[in-house]
Amino acid sequence: MIENSIDPHSVDKLYSIKQGMAEMLADVLYGTALRKKAFYRTNPIQTWDYDSIAGPRAARVKLRAGLDGGRLYKTLTDNRMAALRAFFSPNVIPGWNLPADPSVEWEGDSIVIDVLYPNELQLKVMYLDFPGEHASMRAKDGLSAILGLTDSWQCDSIFYSGMDSHALLVGQSGGGKTTTINTILGQLARSETARIAIIDGKGGGPESLENLSTLNGLVGPIAYSVDDAMQVLEFVSREMARRDTKEACQYPFHLIIDEFHVYTQVPEISRWLDDFGRRARSKNMHLTLLTQRSDSNV
């Protein structure tokens, strides 16, 4: 089983520093800026309590305003939001060189502010790469994979089961799709039960999924062309036909197609994917699609 939460101290050696910065930021906001009429150039929003959270990448301050969502939304005008963002500068907290503008949103009856830590405090090495101590957090069943950490240090996971059997990753070039699928497959392939097939629309090379071809548990070669993709789909079709009993469906099967829009231009492949998506769920087979494009034609 995958643990749902972790001890930040065992993951991030700088956690205590981040916690202190988050608390200091909350004190500055709650005790000075948010209570000054001059700050808003109008009557300030009345806040009566706050929480601070030291997440892996950002400090979060949550200020309760005592207003319901509708009234708080009307109170947080664009000018007020802009004034709050403009308040942040390298001198808000001595030594805190902010790398980007904070986000300012509302959540229920609260104002929520997220501020990134300086680059030198960013959590750059994910705990999944750590040996020994965190090995038990890796997926063992071939159906679930940890994606990373939320702002509250919870494990954010993807589960391939039931209605969540398929996944779609959409993002521009450099947006992290390949990194995400590497993270997922790196865990699934460690399972002795998972079976994986990959069709790569990038055509191979350093930016493709070619490095995954050596992972333990990979079924068949990675396809880099339409002809190769057809052969992989034939293999997957035979596997689907073989799963005609509950026992045959015991082990999960994952089909991953990177830049799948390259292949959906082929009508035969498009029809096959439609059929597979409908029938695979009941056979413990799972489809993950990645693409740069999100238009309706895709």
Buried (B, 14 or more C-beta within 10 A) or exposed (E): EBEEEBEBEEBBEBBEEBBBBBBBBBBBBBEEBBEEEEBBEEEBBEBEEBEBBBBBBBBBBBBBBEBEEEEBEEBBEEEBBEBBBEBBEEEBBEEBEBEEEBBBEBEEBBBBBBBBBEEEBBBEEBBBEEEEEBEEBBBBBBBBBBBBBEBEBEBEBBBBEEEEBBBEBEBEEEEEBBEBBBBBBBBBBBBEBBBBBBBBBBEBEEEBBBEBBEBEBBBBEBBBBBEBBBBBBEBBEEBBEEBEEEEEBEBBBBBBBBBBBBBBEEEEBEEBBEEBBEEBBEBBBBBBBBBBBEEEEE
